[in-house]
Amino acid sequence: MSDAAQPTAAEVRAAAEAVKTALDRHLAAVERRSGEDDPAVYEAFNQLAAAAEAYDELLYDRYDEVTPFEIPGAEDAQPYTGPEEPTALSVLIRRDYAVVEPQRLRAHAQRIEAADDETSEASGTVHGALGLLFGEFEPDEIASRHKEFGLEEGDSTLWVTASDDPAEPGEWLEAPFEQVDPQQVVCRFDVSAVFDDDEDLDDEEDLEDELDPSLDEDGDLEPLDADR
């Protein structure tokens, strides 16, 4: 970035003051929040995130420095707009698996058929074996014993959503996940190998820096000192 395009020191200072103001507003919103998911707290959080991001960018552009903390951007936060005191909830779960040992899967299905005196021979195909497996075991048990059944875990997510009234029997069975409102999610838990990949990448970068300290921050070789 050229000197002409760089922010001024005054602009960086003003951005820092904006972060301080946003911090005060966030703390005030937290102190007077009306419940665990107060929209005012989310709003203050988003304002703090935006102010911190702006300051971080200006600080880097002007001084080539960064802040020691990370705050998710406002676009990452979904403010809760559901009922303040929900009387019903829904738990939505998705778990992905890869069939890595079909023989092992079919062998388990054959034992299920033998124990139930089944003659359908559904265990002869992978999709038939899966039907037998999930008909015999609860999904949580399959999740804890997936390797035993020849499966490999993929991504998984669990969402808890709140509502004012329980659904009528059979109301959503044809499309159970079609009308999920992200802003009524009370909490969610995500599991993915991509998170492990990010950690591994950070570890690899740290290791490269340790093994080759002659690399500068941009990954370029620094000139060797003539006295070394």
Buried (B, 14 or more C-beta within 10 A) or exposed (E): EEEEEBBEEEBBEBBBEBBEEBBEBBEEBEEEBEEEBBBBBBBBBBBBBBBBBBBBBBBBBBEEEEBEEEBEEBEEBEBBEBBEEBEEEBEBEEBEBEBEBBEBBBBBBBEBBEEEEBEEEBBEEBEBBBBBBEEBBEEEEBBEEBEEBBBEBEEBBBBBBBBEEEEEEEEEEEEEEEEEEEEBBBEEEEBBEEEEEEEEEEEEEEEEEEEEEEEEEEEEEEEEEEEE
